[in-house]
Amino acid sequence: MGSAGPAHPGGVGQSGSAMAAPVRDREALQRLNFLFQAAHWVLPHSPGLARFYCSTQRGAARRLVLRMAPPVKRVVCRRCCSLLVPGVGGTLRIRGGGQPRTILRCWNCGRSRRYLCWAELRPLGQDTPTGPAPEDSPA
């Protein structure tokens, strides 16, 4: 008179344990994370090996159709797959003017990437850089 299987399709019993939701392709994400960490660790000793690890990571992510996190994409050059660590593989500059920008320049291929400095543009609590939407007033 035993039960044939779990009561719920996810394998969680009636007690409802507080486990995290299962992540799709967890092992693949762990491999990509390992390649990224290995590239950072190897970079001071062998920049060519670090580039190989980054290109392997990018190729595996494309093959498995997985998106890399934005902070990971920002520190890898799109052209030559080298790490854009300031002072080691690239240059970091902050330019002022109308809209402050962070500029990362690759030492290997010379490609530049520009990012807006959003933290300086909007005070805390605002949804957009220009401020909250104006409220409709019956005039």
N, CA, C and O atoms as CSV, one atom per row, in Angstrom:
chain,resi,resn,atom,element,x,y,z
A,1,MET,N,N,0.807,-1.175,0.000
A,1,MET,CA,C,0.000,0.000,0.000
A,1,MET,C,C,0.864,1.258,0.000
A,1,MET,O,O,0.442,2.291,0.519
A,2,GLY,N,N,2.066,1.188,-0.573
A,2,GLY,CA,C,2.946,2.355,-0.664
A,2,GLY,C,C,2.527,3.240,-1.810
A,2,GLY,O,O,1.771,2.838,-2.694
A,3,SER,N,N,3.030,4.441,-1.776
A,3,SER,CA,C,2.686,5.378,-2.841
A,3,SER,C,C,3.548,5.103,-4.065
A,3,SER,O,O,4.673,4.619,-3.940
A,4,ALA,N,N,3.036,5.403,-5.217
A,4,ALA,CA,C,3.724,5.131,-6.464
A,4,ALA,C,C,4.770,6.189,-6.781
A,4,ALA,O,O,5.657,5.933,-7.594
A,5,GLY,N,N,4.703,7.341,-6.184
A,5,GLY,CA,C,5.661,8.404,-6.482
A,5,GLY,C,C,5.371,9.622,-5.628
A,5,GLY,O,O,4.504,9.574,-4.756
A,6,PRO,N,N,6.074,10.696,-5.863
A,6,PRO,CA,C,5.845,11.906,-5.082
A,6,PRO,C,C,4.483,12.513,-5.394
A,6,PRO,O,O,3.929,12.336,-6.479
A,7,ALA,N,N,3.970,13.229,-4.413
A,7,ALA,CA,C,2.643,13.818,-4.556
A,7,ALA,C,C,2.636,14.962,-5.556
A,7,ALA,O,O,1.628,15.200,-6.221
A,8,HIS,N,N,3.764,15.678,-5.669
A,8,HIS,CA,C,3.833,16.817,-6.571
A,8,HIS,C,C,4.791,16.508,-7.710
A,8,HIS,O,O,5.723,15.724,-7.530
A,9,PRO,N,N,4.585,17.109,-8.881
A,9,PRO,CA,C,5.428,16.783,-10.030
A,9,PRO,C,C,6.893,17.165,-9.835
A,9,PRO,O,O,7.758,16.536,-10.444
A,10,GLY,N,N,7.206,18.153,-9.027
A,10,GLY,CA,C,8.586,18.581,-8.836
A,10,GLY,C,C,9.357,17.713,-7.874
A,10,GLY,O,O,10.548,17.951,-7.678
A,11,GLY,N,N,8.750,16.729,-7.269
A,11,GLY,CA,C,9.426,15.867,-6.327
A,11,GLY,C,C,9.392,16.397,-4.904
A,11,GLY,O,O,9.983,15.785,-4.014
A,12,VAL,N,N,8.727,17.504,-4.664
A,12,VAL,CA,C,8.636,18.075,-3.329
A,12,VAL,C,C,7.429,17.472,-2.637
A,12,VAL,O,O,6.345,17.395,-3.215
A,13,GLY,N,N,7.615,17.055,-1.423
A,13,GLY,CA,C,6.527,16.433,-0.679
A,13,GLY,C,C,5.514,17.456,-0.195
A,13,GLY,O,O,5.576,18.630,-0.560
A,14,GLN,N,N,4.598,17.007,0.615
A,14,GLN,CA,C,3.554,17.871,1.135
A,14,GLN,C,C,4.099,18.944,2.061
A,14,GLN,O,O,3.477,19.994,2.224
A,15,SER,N,N,5.251,18.699,2.670
A,15,SER,CA,C,5.784,19.650,3.635
A,15,SER,C,C,6.252,20.938,2.974
A,15,SER,O,O,6.319,21.971,3.641
A,16,GLY,N,N,6.584,20.910,1.659
A,16,GLY,CA,C,6.974,22.129,0.952
A,16,GLY,C,C,8.313,22.660,1.431
A,16,GLY,O,O,8.375,23.763,1.975
A,17,SER,N,N,9.370,21.915,1.247
A,17,SER,CA,C,10.679,22.354,1.713
A,17,SER,C,C,11.102,23.630,1.005
A,17,SER,O,O,10.659,23.898,-0.112
A,18,ALA,N,N,11.947,24.408,1.640
A,18,ALA,CA,C,12.364,25.702,1.126
A,18,ALA,C,C,13.628,25.570,0.285
A,18,ALA,O,O,14.624,26.244,0.548
A,19,MET,N,N,13.591,24.715,-0.714
A,19,MET,CA,C,14.729,24.553,-1.609
A,19,MET,C,C,14.624,25.552,-2.752
A,19,MET,O,O,13.529,25.981,-3.116
A,20,ALA,N,N,15.771,25.917,-3.316
A,20,ALA,CA,C,15.768,26.831,-4.447
A,20,ALA,C,C,15.213,26.115,-5.673
A,20,ALA,O,O,15.293,24.892,-5.790
A,21,ALA,N,N,14.657,26.891,-6.568
A,21,ALA,CA,C,14.115,26.318,-7.798
A,21,ALA,C,C,15.264,25.735,-8.618
A,21,ALA,O,O,16.356,26.304,-8.635
A,22,PRO,N,N,15.037,24.618,-9.291
A,22,PRO,CA,C,16.117,24.020,-10.074
A,22,PRO,C,C,16.509,24.920,-11.252
A,22,PRO,O,O,15.652,25.443,-11.964
A,23,VAL,N,N,17.812,25.085,-11.436
A,23,VAL,CA,C,18.339,25.922,-12.514
A,23,VAL,C,C,18.598,25.036,-13.721
A,23,VAL,O,O,19.200,23.968,-13.612
A,24,ARG,N,N,18.134,25.501,-14.871
A,24,ARG,CA,C,18.359,24.747,-16.093
A,24,ARG,C,C,19.832,24.840,-16.473
A,24,ARG,O,O,20.418,25.921,-16.405
A,25,ASP,N,N,20.431,23.737,-16.865
A,25,ASP,CA,C,21.823,23.681,-17.303
A,25,ASP,C,C,22.795,24.146,-16.216
A,25,ASP,O,O,23.717,24.914,-16.489
A,26,ARG,N,N,22.588,23.684,-15.002
A,26,ARG,CA,C,23.445,24.074,-13.881
A,26,ARG,C,C,24.897,23.673,-14.121
A,26,ARG,O,O,25.807,24.453,-13.841
A,27,GLU,N,N,25.122,22.470,-14.634
A,27,GLU,CA,C,26.492,22.005,-14.857
A,27,GLU,C,C,27.185,22.836,-15.925
A,27,GLU,O,O,28.370,23.145,-15.798
A,28,ALA,N,N,26.462,23.200,-16.969
A,28,ALA,CA,C,27.059,24.022,-18.021
A,28,ALA,C,C,27.428,25.400,-17.479
A,28,ALA,O,O,28.490,25.926,-17.811
A,29,LEU,N,N,26.572,25.988,-16.655
A,29,LEU,CA,C,26.872,27.290,-16.064
A,29,LEU,C,C,28.072,27.201,-15.126
A,29,LEU,O,O,28.875,28.131,-15.054
A,30,GLN,N,N,28.197,26.082,-14.405
A,30,GLN,CA,C,29.352,25.900,-13.538
A,30,GLN,C,C,30.632,25.797,-14.352
A,30,GLN,O,O,31.669,26.313,-13.934
A,31,ARG,N,N,30.581,25.143,-15.501
A,31,ARG,CA,C,31.762,25.049,-16.373
A,31,ARG,C,C,32.146,26.417,-16.921
A,31,ARG,O,O,33.326,26.765,-16.965
A,32,LEU,N,N,31.144,27.196,-17.340
A,32,LEU,CA,C,31.434,28.533,-17.843
A,32,LEU,C,C,32.039,29.407,-16.752
A,32,LEU,O,O,32.965,30.176,-17.009
A,33,ASN,N,N,31.515,29.289,-15.537
A,33,ASN,CA,C,32.042,30.042,-14.406
A,33,ASN,C,C,33.481,29.625,-14.110
A,33,ASN,O,O,34.322,30.472,-13.808
A,34,PHE,N,N,33.766,28.331,-14.193
A,34,PHE,CA,C,35.119,27.841,-13.950
A,34,PHE,C,C,36.089,28.405,-14.982
A,34,PHE,O,O,37.191,28.822,-14.626
A,35,LEU,N,N,35.695,28.424,-16.260
A,35,LEU,CA,C,36.562,28.964,-17.308
A,35,LEU,C,C,36.843,30.447,-17.083
A,35,LEU,O,O,37.963,30.908,-17.301
A,36,PHE,N,N,35.833,31.189,-16.649
A,36,PHE,CA,C,36.010,32.616,-16.395
A,36,PHE,C,C,36.966,32.838,-15.224
A,36,PHE,O,O,37.845,33.696,-15.301
A,37,GLN,N,N,36.804,32.080,-14.147
A,37,GLN,CA,C,37.688,32.214,-12.991
A,37,GLN,C,C,39.107,31.780,-13.336
A,37,GLN,O,O,40.069,32.395,-12.877
A,38,ALA,N,N,39.250,30.724,-14.142
A,38,ALA,CA,C,40.575,30.260,-14.548
A,38,ALA,C,C,41.264,31.320,-15.407
A,38,ALA,O,O,42.473,31.517,-15.287
A,39,ALA,N,N,40.517,31.999,-16.266
A,39,ALA,CA,C,41.103,33.053,-17.089
A,39,ALA,C,C,41.632,34.192,-16.219
A,39,ALA,O,O,42.710,34.724,-16.484
A,40,HIS,N,N,40.877,34.570,-15.180
A,40,HIS,CA,C,41.337,35.617,-14.266
A,40,HIS,C,C,42.585,35.177,-13.512
A,40,HIS,O,O,43.494,35.979,-13.297
A,41,TRP,N,N,42.636,33.921,-13.111
A,41,TRP,CA,C,43.756,33.425,-12.328
A,41,TRP,C,C,45.025,33.336,-13.173
A,41,TRP,O,O,46.121,33.584,-12.670
A,42,VAL,N,N,44.886,32.983,-14.448
A,42,VAL,CA,C,46.028,32.751,-15.331
A,42,VAL,C,C,46.510,34.057,-15.981
A,42,VAL,O,O,47.646,34.118,-16.449
A,43,LEU,N,N,45.681,35.086,-16.017
A,43,LEU,CA,C,45.981,36.308,-16.765
A,43,LEU,C,C,47.349,36.923,-16.466
A,43,LEU,O,O,48.049,37.267,-17.419
A,44,PRO,N,N,47.781,37.085,-15.210
A,44,PRO,CA,C,49.097,37.697,-14.982
A,44,PRO,C,C,50.262,36.850,-15.499
A,44,PRO,O,O,51.306,37.393,-15.860
A,45,HIS,N,N,50.092,35.534,-15.539
A,45,HIS,CA,C,51.172,34.635,-15.937
A,45,HIS,C,C,51.184,34.370,-17.439
A,45,HIS,O,O,52.250,34.310,-18.053
A,46,SER,N,N,50.000,34.211,-18.032
A,46,SER,CA,C,49.911,33.848,-19.444
A,46,SER,C,C,48.659,34.463,-20.070
A,46,SER,O,O,47.595,33.845,-20.042
A,47,PRO,N,N,48.767,35.668,-20.634
A,47,PRO,CA,C,47.590,36.296,-21.250
A,47,PRO,C,C,47.017,35.495,-22.414
A,47,PRO,O,O,45.811,35.532,-22.656
A,48,GLY,N,N,47.866,34.774,-23.135
A,48,GLY,CA,C,47.367,33.967,-24.250
A,48,GLY,C,C,46.472,32.837,-23.779
A,48,GLY,O,O,45.459,32.540,-24.414
A,49,LEU,N,N,46.835,32.201,-22.667
A,49,LEU,CA,C,45.998,31.134,-22.115
A,49,LEU,C,C,44.684,31.701,-21.589
A,49,LEU,O,O,43.639,31.061,-21.713
A,50,ALA,N,N,44.729,32.898,-21.001
A,50,ALA,CA,C,43.499,33.543,-20.530
A,50,ALA,C,C,42.565,33.834,-21.700
A,50,ALA,O,O,41.351,33.664,-21.584
A,51,ARG,N,N,43.130,34.274,-22.833
A,51,ARG,CA,C,42.316,34.500,-24.029
A,51,ARG,C,C,41.706,33.203,-24.524
A,51,ARG,O,O,40.552,33.184,-24.952
A,52,PHE,N,N,42.467,32.120,-24.472
A,52,PHE,CA,C,41.941,30.818,-24.890
A,52,PHE,C,C,40.770,30.395,-24.013
A,52,PHE,O,O,39.755,29.913,-24.517
A,53,TYR,N,N,40.909,30.575,-22.695
A,53,TYR,CA,C,39.813,30.218,-21.778
A,53,TYR,C,C,38.572,31.056,-22.064
A,53,TYR,O,O,37.459,30.532,-22.045
A,54,CYS,N,N,38.747,32.352,-22.329
A,54,CYS,CA,C,37.597,33.218,-22.605
A,54,CYS,C,C,36.932,32.861,-23.932
A,54,CYS,O,O,35.707,32.891,-24.045
A,55,SER,N,N,37.745,32.522,-24.934
A,55,SER,CA,C,37.142,32.141,-26.217
A,55,SER,C,C,36.439,30.789,-26.100
A,55,SER,O,O,35.411,30.566,-26.739
A,56,THR,N,N,36.990,29.890,-25.289
A,56,THR,CA,C,36.319,28.606,-25.050
A,56,THR,C,C,35.002,28.817,-24.325
A,56,THR,O,O,34.001,28.169,-24.630
A,57,GLN,N,N,35.011,29.736,-23.356
A,57,GLN,CA,C,33.778,30.043,-22.624
A,57,GLN,C,C,32.722,30.615,-23.567
A,57,GLN,O,O,31.558,30.218,-23.506
A,58,ARG,N,N,33.115,31.536,-24.431
A,58,ARG,CA,C,32.162,32.142,-25.355
A,58,ARG,C,C,31.611,31.110,-26.335
A,58,ARG,O,O,30.412,31.093,-26.615
A,59,GLY,N,N,32.489,30.247,-26.855
A,59,GLY,CA,C,32.039,29.223,-27.790
A,59,GLY,C,C,31.093,28.224,-27.149
A,59,GLY,O,O,30.114,27.804,-27.767
A,60,ALA,N,N,31.385,27.840,-25.905
A,60,ALA,CA,C,30.505,26.901,-25.200
A,60,ALA,C,C,29.150,27.542,-24.917
A,60,ALA,O,O,28.117,26.884,-25.042
A,61,ALA,N,N,29.144,28.822,-24.537
A,61,ALA,CA,C,27.876,29.505,-24.266
A,61,ALA,C,C,27.035,29.611,-25.540
A,61,ALA,O,O,25.815,29.453,-25.498
A,62,ARG,N,N,27.683,29.876,-26.656
A,62,ARG,CA,C,26.942,29.945,-27.925
A,62,ARG,C,C,26.408,28.582,-28.328
A,62,ARG,O,O,25.270,28.462,-28.781
A,63,ARG,N,N,27.231,27.556,-28.164
A,63,ARG,CA,C,26.819,26.210,-28.568
A,63,ARG,C,C,25.646,25.721,-27.724
A,63,ARG,O,O,24.737,25.066,-28.234
A,64,LEU,N,N,25.670,26.042,-26.427
A,64,LEU,CA,C,24.607,25.601,-25.525
A,64,LEU,C,C,23.439,26.581,-25.474
A,64,LEU,O,O,22.458,26.325,-24.776
A,65,VAL,N,N,23.523,27.686,-26.192
A,65,VAL,CA,C,22.510,28.743,-26.236
A,65,VAL,C,C,22.208,29.222,-24.815
A,65,VAL,O,O,21.063,29.196,-24.363
A,66,LEU,N,N,23.258,29.659,-24.128
A,66,LEU,CA,C,23.145,30.218,-22.788
A,66,LEU,C,C,23.621,31.656,-22.813
A,66,LEU,O,O,24.580,31.989,-23.508
A,67,ARG,N,N,22.954,32.501,-22.060
A,67,ARG,CA,C,23.356,33.893,-21.970
A,67,ARG,C,C,24.356,34.060,-20.837
A,67,ARG,O,O,24.181,33.523,-19.744
A,68,MET,N,N,25.402,34.811,-21.124
A,68,MET,CA,C,26.363,35.129,-20.080
A,68,MET,C,C,25.855,36.356,-19.327
A,68,MET,O,O,25.143,37.190,-19.887
A,69,ALA,N,N,26.226,36.454,-18.060
A,69,ALA,CA,C,25.802,37.580,-17.230
A,69,ALA,C,C,26.440,38.868,-17.753
A,69,ALA,O,O,27.562,38.829,-18.258
A,70,PRO,N,N,25.753,40.008,-17.644
A,70,PRO,CA,C,26.312,41.274,-18.125
A,70,PRO,C,C,27.675,41.635,-17.527
A,70,PRO,O,O,28.529,42.125,-18.266
A,71,PRO,N,N,27.927,41.420,-16.225
A,71,PRO,CA,C,29.266,41.742,-15.720
A,71,PRO,C,C,30.362,40.900,-16.367
A,71,PRO,O,O,31.497,41.360,-16.494
A,72,VAL,N,N,30.040,39.674,-16.776
A,72,VAL,CA,C,31.022,38.825,-17.449
A,72,VAL,C,C,31.258,39.342,-18.860
A,72,VAL,O,O,32.398,39.395,-19.320
A,73,LYS,N,N,30.184,39.725,-19.551
A,73,LYS,CA,C,30.316,40.214,-20.917
A,73,LYS,C,C,31.090,41.532,-20.968
A,73,LYS,O,O,31.763,41.816,-21.959
A,74,ARG,N,N,30.998,42.332,-19.914
A,74,ARG,CA,C,31.653,43.636,-19.914
A,74,ARG,C,C,33.162,43.544,-19.799
A,74,ARG,O,O,33.863,44.443,-20.264
A,75,VAL,N,N,33.681,42.494,-19.198
A,75,VAL,CA,C,35.128,42.412,-18.994
A,75,VAL,C,C,35.821,41.518,-20.010
A,75,VAL,O,O,37.011,41.236,-19.861
A,76,VAL,N,N,35.112,41.063,-21.039
A,76,VAL,CA,C,35.723,40.261,-22.092
A,76,VAL,C,C,35.583,41.032,-23.406
A,76,VAL,O,O,34.488,41.458,-23.772
A,77,CYS,N,N,36.706,41.207,-24.111
A,77,CYS,CA,C,36.703,41.924,-25.389
A,77,CYS,C,C,35.931,41.105,-26.420
A,77,CYS,O,O,36.136,39.898,-26.546
A,78,ARG,N,N,35.053,41.766,-27.148
A,78,ARG,CA,C,34.253,41.067,-28.154
A,78,ARG,C,C,35.069,40.664,-29.372
A,78,ARG,O,O,34.744,39.683,-30.040
A,79,ARG,N,N,36.111,41.406,-29.663
A,79,ARG,CA,C,36.888,41.143,-30.875
A,79,ARG,C,C,37.927,40.042,-30.671
A,79,ARG,O,O,38.020,39.121,-31.482
A,80,CYS,N,N,38.719,40.134,-29.577
A,80,CYS,CA,C,39.839,39.206,-29.426
A,80,CYS,C,C,39.718,38.289,-28.215
A,80,CYS,O,O,40.618,37.483,-27.978
A,81,CYS,N,N,38.646,38.380,-27.445
A,81,CYS,CA,C,38.374,37.525,-26.281
A,81,CYS,C,C,39.392,37.680,-25.154
A,81,CYS,O,O,39.564,36.754,-24.362
A,82,SER,N,N,40.069,38.822,-25.060
A,82,SER,CA,C,40.986,39.018,-23.943
A,82,SER,C,C,40.237,39.681,-22.793
A,82,SER,O,O,39.224,40.348,-23.005
A,83,LEU,N,N,40.743,39.493,-21.570
A,83,LEU,CA,C,40.113,40.084,-20.395
A,83,LEU,C,C,40.462,41.566,-20.315
A,83,LEU,O,O,41.618,41.946,-20.505
A,84,LEU,N,N,39.474,42.394,-20.037
A,84,LEU,CA,C,39.670,43.832,-19.947
A,84,LEU,C,C,39.815,44.261,-18.496
A,84,LEU,O,O,39.045,45.087,-18.005
A,85,VAL,N,N,40.792,43.704,-17.820
A,85,VAL,CA,C,41.076,44.083,-16.444
A,85,VAL,C,C,41.931,45.346,-16.498
A,85,VAL,O,O,42.979,45.343,-17.144
A,86,PRO,N,N,41.509,46.436,-15.829
A,86,PRO,CA,C,42.279,47.681,-15.902
A,86,PRO,C,C,43.713,47.490,-15.395
A,86,PRO,O,O,43.936,46.961,-14.306
A,87,GLY,N,N,44.668,47.928,-16.200
A,87,GLY,CA,C,46.071,47.836,-15.848
A,87,GLY,C,C,46.743,46.549,-16.263
A,87,GLY,O,O,47.971,46.470,-16.236
A,88,VAL,N,N,45.982,45.530,-16.649
A,88,VAL,CA,C,46.557,44.250,-17.044
A,88,VAL,C,C,46.263,43.962,-18.513
A,88,VAL,O,O,47.170,43.613,-19.269
A,89,GLY,N,N,45.010,44.104,-18.921
A,89,GLY,CA,C,44.641,43.805,-20.298
A,89,GLY,C,C,43.905,44.939,-20.976
A,89,GLY,O,O,43.521,44.832,-22.141
A,90,GLY,N,N,43.708,46.029,-20.248
A,90,GLY,CA,C,42.964,47.130,-20.835
A,90,GLY,C,C,43.096,48.392,-20.015
A,90,GLY,O,O,43.706,48.402,-18.945
A,91,THR,N,N,42.508,49.466,-20.541
A,91,THR,CA,C,42.538,50.764,-19.888
A,91,THR,C,C,41.120,51.164,-19.533
A,91,THR,O,O,40.204,50.977,-20.333
A,92,LEU,N,N,40.930,51.708,-18.348
A,92,LEU,CA,C,39.627,52.188,-17.895
A,92,LEU,C,C,39.703,53.692,-17.744
A,92,LEU,O,O,40.567,54.211,-17.037
A,93,ARG,N,N,38.790,54.398,-18.417
A,93,ARG,CA,C,38.712,55.845,-18.303
A,93,ARG,C,C,37.288,56.247,-18.017
A,93,ARG,O,O,36.340,55.582,-18.434
A,94,ILE,N,N,37.149,57.341,-17.302
A,94,ILE,CA,C,35.827,57.905,-17.049
A,94,ILE,C,C,35.827,59.282,-17.677
A,94,ILE,O,O,36.620,60.148,-17.306
A,95,ARG,N,N,34.936,59.478,-18.624
A,95,ARG,CA,C,34.835,60.738,-19.346
A,95,ARG,C,C,33.605,61.491,-18.874
A,95,ARG,O,O,32.528,60.913,-18.727
A,96,GLY,N,N,33.770,62.768,-18.641
A,96,GLY,CA,C,32.659,63.615,-18.227
A,96,GLY,C,C,31.933,64.170,-19.428
A,96,GLY,O,O,31.892,63.549,-20.489
A,97,GLY,N,N,31.375,65.318,-19.256
A,97,GLY,CA,C,30.641,65.946,-20.355
A,97,GLY,C,C,29.158,65.886,-20.081
A,97,GLY,O,O,28.725,65.903,-18.929
A,98,GLY,N,N,28.379,65.816,-21.150
A,98,GLY,CA,C,26.923,65.773,-21.008
A,98,GLY,C,C,26.460,64.545,-20.256
A,98,GLY,O,O,25.669,64.650,-19.319
A,99,GLN,N,N,26.944,63.384,-20.656
A,99,GLN,CA,C,26.607,62.142,-19.975
A,99,GLN,C,C,27.914,61.442,-19.613
A,99,GLN,O,O,28.667,61.060,-20.509
A,100,PRO,N,N,28.200,61.265,-18.338
A,100,PRO,CA,C,29.447,60.595,-17.958
A,100,PRO,C,C,29.472,59.155,-18.469
A,100,PRO,O,O,28.470,58.444,-18.401
A,101,ARG,N,N,30.620,58.741,-18.977
A,101,ARG,CA,C,30.774,57.410,-19.552
A,101,ARG,C,C,32.018,56.735,-19.000
A,101,ARG,O,O,33.013,57.387,-18.682
A,102,THR,N,N,31.940,55.418,-18.895
A,102,THR,CA,C,33.095,54.599,-18.585
A,102,THR,C,C,33.564,53.988,-19.893
A,102,THR,O,O,32.772,53.378,-20.612
A,103,ILE,N,N,34.847,54.144,-20.209
A,103,ILE,CA,C,35.390,53.639,-21.465
A,103,ILE,C,C,36.438,52.581,-21.155
A,103,ILE,O,O,37.416,52.858,-20.461
A,104,LEU,N,N,36.237,51.372,-21.665
A,104,LEU,CA,C,37.207,50.282,-21.548
A,104,LEU,C,C,37.871,50.098,-22.906
A,104,LEU,O,O,37.191,49.933,-23.918
A,105,ARG,N,N,39.207,50.128,-22.926
A,105,ARG,CA,C,39.946,49.957,-24.187
A,105,ARG,C,C,40.858,48.749,-24.066
A,105,ARG,O,O,41.629,48.636,-23.113
A,106,CYS,N,N,40.769,47.854,-25.028
A,106,CYS,CA,C,41.566,46.625,-25.048
A,106,CYS,C,C,42.982,46.937,-25.509
A,106,CYS,O,O,43.171,47.630,-26.509
A,107,TRP,N,N,43.981,46.431,-24.787
A,107,TRP,CA,C,45.371,46.637,-25.178
A,107,TRP,C,C,45.765,45.723,-26.330
A,107,TRP,O,O,46.705,46.033,-27.062
A,108,ASN,N,N,45.078,44.622,-26.506
A,108,ASN,CA,C,45.464,43.646,-27.516
A,108,ASN,C,C,45.025,44.069,-28.918
A,108,ASN,O,O,45.827,44.051,-29.851
A,109,CYS,N,N,43.768,44.446,-29.067
A,109,CYS,CA,C,43.246,44.765,-30.403
A,109,CYS,C,C,42.858,46.232,-30.562
A,109,CYS,O,O,42.645,46.680,-31.689
A,110,GLY,N,N,42.759,46.996,-29.473
A,110,GLY,CA,C,42.439,48.417,-29.556
A,110,GLY,C,C,40.966,48.750,-29.561
A,110,GLY,O,O,40.611,49.919,-29.710
A,111,ARG,N,N,40.109,47.786,-29.406
A,111,ARG,CA,C,38.672,48.048,-29.428
A,111,ARG,C,C,38.238,48.743,-28.135
A,111,ARG,O,O,38.715,48.403,-27.053
A,112,SER,N,N,37.336,49.712,-28.253
A,112,SER,CA,C,36.815,50.437,-27.102
A,112,SER,C,C,35.358,50.075,-26.879
A,112,SER,O,O,34.607,49.820,-27.821
A,113,ARG,N,N,34.980,50.060,-25.610
A,113,ARG,CA,C,33.573,49.855,-25.242
A,113,ARG,C,C,33.180,50.956,-24.287
A,113,ARG,O,O,33.932,51.296,-23.374
A,114,ARG,N,N,31.997,51.518,-24.496
A,114,ARG,CA,C,31.535,52.649,-23.699
A,114,ARG,C,C,30.270,52.269,-22.945
A,114,ARG,O,O,29.361,51.650,-23.499
A,115,TYR,N,N,30.226,52.650,-21.670
A,115,TYR,CA,C,29.067,52.386,-20.829
A,115,TYR,C,C,28.682,53.673,-20.117
A,115,TYR,O,O,29.546,54.414,-19.647
A,116,LEU,N,N,27.389,53.936,-20.040
A,116,LEU,CA,C,26.919,55.091,-19.283
A,116,LEU,C,C,27.100,54.854,-17.795
A,116,LEU,O,O,26.946,53.732,-17.312
A,117,CYS,N,N,27.429,55.913,-17.071
A,117,CYS,CA,C,27.544,55.834,-15.618
A,117,CYS,C,C,26.189,56.214,-15.030
A,117,CYS,O,O,25.953,57.377,-14.701
A,118,TRP,N,N,25.306,55.237,-14.900
A,118,TRP,CA,C,23.942,55.501,-14.459
A,118,TRP,C,C,23.875,55.953,-13.015
A,118,TRP,O,O,22.983,56.727,-12.668
A,119,ALA,N,N,24.769,55.506,-12.168
A,119,ALA,CA,C,24.702,55.847,-10.752
A,119,ALA,C,C,24.860,57.348,-10.544
A,119,ALA,O,O,24.289,57.899,-9.603
A,120,GLU,N,N,25.621,58.018,-11.399
A,120,GLU,CA,C,25.821,59.451,-11.246
A,120,GLU,C,C,24.663,60.257,-11.813
A,120,GLU,O,O,24.457,61.404,-11.416
A,121,LEU,N,N,23.903,59.673,-12.737
A,121,LEU,CA,C,22.862,60.424,-13.411
A,121,LEU,C,C,21.570,60.523,-12.623
A,121,LEU,O,O,20.856,61.519,-12.735
A,122,ARG,N,N,21.260,59.524,-11.841
A,122,ARG,CA,C,19.970,59.560,-11.149
A,122,ARG,C,C,20.156,59.383,-9.642
A,122,ARG,O,O,20.922,58.529,-9.197
A,123,PRO,N,N,19.455,60.188,-8.879
A,123,PRO,CA,C,19.477,60.001,-7.435
A,123,PRO,C,C,18.734,58.732,-7.051
A,123,PRO,O,O,17.945,58.205,-7.836
A,124,LEU,N,N,18.981,58.254,-5.870
A,124,LEU,CA,C,18.300,57.046,-5.404
A,124,LEU,C,C,16.802,57.267,-5.350
A,124,LEU,O,O,16.331,58.332,-4.954
A,125,GLY,N,N,16.068,56.256,-5.749
A,125,GLY,CA,C,14.614,56.315,-5.672
A,125,GLY,C,C,13.949,56.721,-6.969
A,125,GLY,O,O,12.725,56.653,-7.072
A,126,GLN,N,N,14.713,57.142,-7.964
A,126,GLN,CA,C,14.098,57.498,-9.239
A,126,GLN,C,C,14.144,56.301,-10.170
A,126,GLN,O,O,15.104,55.529,-10.166
A,127,ASP,N,N,13.091,56.155,-10.971
A,127,ASP,CA,C,13.000,55.021,-11.875
A,127,ASP,C,C,13.781,55.236,-13.164
A,127,ASP,O,O,14.317,54.278,-13.720
A,128,THR,N,N,13.858,56.451,-13.643
A,128,THR,CA,C,14.547,56.738,-14.890
A,128,THR,C,C,15.585,57.821,-14.646
A,128,THR,O,O,15.498,58.524,-13.640
A,129,PRO,N,N,16.562,57.980,-15.525
A,129,PRO,CA,C,17.563,59.016,-15.329
A,129,PRO,C,C,16.988,60.427,-15.350
A,129,PRO,O,O,17.576,61.334,-14.762
A,130,THR,N,N,15.858,60.632,-16.012
A,130,THR,CA,C,15.282,61.971,-16.094
A,130,THR,C,C,14.319,62.267,-14.960
A,130,THR,O,O,13.840,63.394,-14.836
A,131,GLY,N,N,14.030,61.281,-14.134
A,131,GLY,CA,C,13.121,61.482,-13.015
A,131,GLY,C,C,11.809,60.769,-13.228
A,131,GLY,O,O,11.586,60.159,-14.274
A,132,PRO,N,N,10.947,60.843,-12.249
A,132,PRO,CA,C,9.654,60.163,-12.387
A,132,PRO,C,C,8.795,60.851,-13.439
A,132,PRO,O,O,8.973,62.031,-13.739
A,133,ALA,N,N,7.872,60.095,-13.983
A,133,ALA,CA,C,6.979,60.631,-15.003
A,133,ALA,C,C,6.096,61.717,-14.403
A,133,ALA,O,O,5.643,61.586,-13.266
A,134,PRO,N,N,5.847,62.790,-15.153
A,134,PRO,CA,C,4.987,63.855,-14.638
A,134,PRO,C,C,3.555,63.352,-14.460
A,134,PRO,O,O,3.022,62.600,-15.276
A,135,GLU,N,N,2.978,63.790,-13.391
A,135,GLU,CA,C,1.598,63.370,-13.112
A,135,GLU,C,C,0.628,64.261,-13.889
A,135,GLU,O,O,0.868,65.452,-14.084
A,136,ASP,N,N,-0.460,63.656,-14.319
A,136,ASP,CA,C,-1.490,64.419,-15.049
A,136,ASP,C,C,-2.234,65.303,-14.063
A,136,ASP,O,O,-2.833,64.825,-13.099
A,137,SER,N,N,-2.184,66.580,-14.321
A,137,SER,CA,C,-2.892,67.512,-13.434
A,137,SER,C,C,-4.083,68.109,-14.192
A,137,SER,O,O,-3.934,68.542,-15.335
A,138,PRO,N,N,-5.245,68.134,-13.570
A,138,PRO,CA,C,-6.412,68.720,-14.251
A,138,PRO,C,C,-6.276,70.235,-14.304
A,138,PRO,O,O,-6.560,70.917,-13.319
A,139,ALA,N,N,-5.849,70.760,-15.430
A,139,ALA,CA,C,-5.619,72.206,-15.528
A,139,ALA,C,C,-6.760,72.891,-16.140
A,139,ALA,O,O,-6.735,74.111,-16.299
